[in-house]
Amino acid sequence: MYEQDPFSALEAIAEAQRIAFAPMLFQTAVCLRKFGLLDFLDKQGNQGATLDEIVLGSEADEYAASVLLDMALSGRIITRSANRFYLAKVGHFLLHDTMTRVNMDFSQDVCYQGLYFLDEALKQGKPAGLRVFGEWPTIYPALSQLPNPARESWFAFDHYYSDAAFNAALPHIFASQPANLYDIGGNTGKWAISCCKYDENVAVTLLDLPEQIALAQQNVNAAGLASRIGFHAIDMLGDAPLPNAADIWWMSQFLDCFSPEQIVGILSKIAQVMKPDARLCVMELFWDAQKFDAAAFSLNATSLYFTCMANGNSRFYSAENFLRYLDMAGFGVEKRLDNLGVGHTLLICHKK
Ligand SMILES: C[S@@+](CC[C@H](N)C(=O)[O-])C[C@H]1O[C@@H](n2cnc3c(N)ncnc32)[C@H](O)[C@@H]1O
């Protein structure tokens, strides 16, 4: 992957301008959606629309519509012929594709303002952009308190990616009929609830930071599963002893919240206490395990969210590096399943 320079000189200088003006193109796309221009052009279909018709059919006045439409032409979001504008394929996906919408909302609502501080975050190893929302050392204790729309967009992004993979992972996890499952970094309780619905005999314990547990508890109570899902408030980076009754230690999109040293530290502590026949099941997104270039691009872009907004020292890893961390912590990979859901990898591991 990424071994060739794919562009001619002319293509490369054009590409460089797209990068130089990337914020303008991005904000144009956000506004085209927000002011209803994409929606209107979509409804117009093959008929297209003139500027006057777009002004009447959207929330943009003539000036706003005209600057947005011109940039949208250059961004290949729309086309124009004989004074009529038409939605192009890129515009269609910006409007209708759930993954694109979730990614754009996350970029705009969670990351955009804070990313200005990326250089500071890189130099200090701290999430310097998080200050746009408040004073926290990392985003994790702040998740349930983030102002909207940042909070909603954060959870929509997180769930969009894990939900699809959850369904695909369930049969693999329950093949060994675990009686006890720990959901480490269980967040809102979605996976814990899915497990209890999938297998009526399993008991789940959700381990997360205390701030996060409160939110998960509400969801579990609402699902009527309070008797089967227990909670254990814990900082996995701290010294508190770990419980050790699990047959499965499940971690989904959890270890990407940590630096390599922290990952090896957390996994080593688990290896020390886990039952010999228990399994560690890690579901992660690896950029070098993706089928599509756009997926690797999205993951590498999201790593900068970890740098600037989340904690300043974590990322989406390559599978190549991550497998080394598992090995260093004393785990062997028994089974690797790529391309679950939207590009997840499930690693079923045993203690060596
Ligand atoms: C990206 S979310 C993953 C949520 C969920 N497992 C999923 O797949 O959608 C990471 C979770 O790890 C939790 N977390 C982060 N740092 C933690 C720590 N030091 N100890 C325990 N939990 C932590 C966060 O509160 C959050 O719920």
The ligand as a MOL file (V3000), in Angstrom:
LIG
                    3D

  0  0  0     0  0            999 V3000
M  V30 BEGIN CTAB
M  V30 COUNTS 27 29 0 0 0
M  V30 BEGIN ATOM
M  V30 1 C -13.7890 4.7070 21.5040 0
M  V30 2 S -14.7500 4.1990 22.8780 0 CHG=1
M  V30 3 C -15.1820 2.5470 22.4150 0
M  V30 4 C -16.5510 2.1990 22.8070 0
M  V30 5 C -17.0950 0.8310 22.4670 0
M  V30 6 N -16.2960 -0.2410 23.0290 0
M  V30 7 C -17.2910 0.6710 20.9860 0
M  V30 8 O -16.7480 -0.2600 20.3910 0
M  V30 9 O -18.0560 1.4710 20.4150 0 CHG=-1
M  V30 10 C -13.5520 3.9600 24.1360 0
M  V30 11 C -14.1260 3.6870 25.5090 0
M  V30 12 O -13.0200 3.4450 26.3920 0
M  V30 13 C -13.2380 4.1350 27.6020 0
M  V30 14 N -11.9430 4.4490 28.2160 0
M  V30 15 C -11.0130 5.3210 27.7580 0
M  V30 16 N -9.9600 5.3680 28.6020 0
M  V30 17 C -10.2280 4.4980 29.5980 0
M  V30 18 C -9.5110 4.0880 30.7520 0
M  V30 19 N -8.3330 4.6240 31.0530 0
M  V30 20 N -10.0650 3.1440 31.5560 0
M  V30 21 C -11.2800 2.6190 31.2550 0
M  V30 22 N -11.9960 2.9640 30.1780 0
M  V30 23 C -11.4920 3.8990 29.3590 0
M  V30 24 C -14.0110 5.3820 27.1980 0
M  V30 25 O -14.7200 5.9370 28.2840 0
M  V30 26 C -14.9250 4.8320 26.0960 0
M  V30 27 O -16.1320 4.3590 26.6210 0
M  V30 END ATOM
M  V30 BEGIN BOND
M  V30 1 1 1 2
M  V30 2 1 2 3
M  V30 3 1 2 10
M  V30 4 1 3 4
M  V30 5 1 4 5
M  V30 6 1 5 6
M  V30 7 1 5 7
M  V30 8 2 7 8
M  V30 9 1 7 9
M  V30 10 1 10 11
M  V30 11 1 11 12
M  V30 12 1 11 26
M  V30 13 1 12 13
M  V30 14 1 13 14
M  V30 15 1 13 24
M  V30 16 1 14 15
M  V30 17 1 14 23
M  V30 18 2 15 16
M  V30 19 1 16 17
M  V30 20 1 17 18
M  V30 21 2 17 23
M  V30 22 1 18 19
M  V30 23 2 18 20
M  V30 24 1 20 21
M  V30 25 2 21 22
M  V30 26 1 22 23
M  V30 27 1 24 25
M  V30 28 1 24 26
M  V30 29 1 26 27
M  V30 END BOND
M  V30 END CTAB
M  END
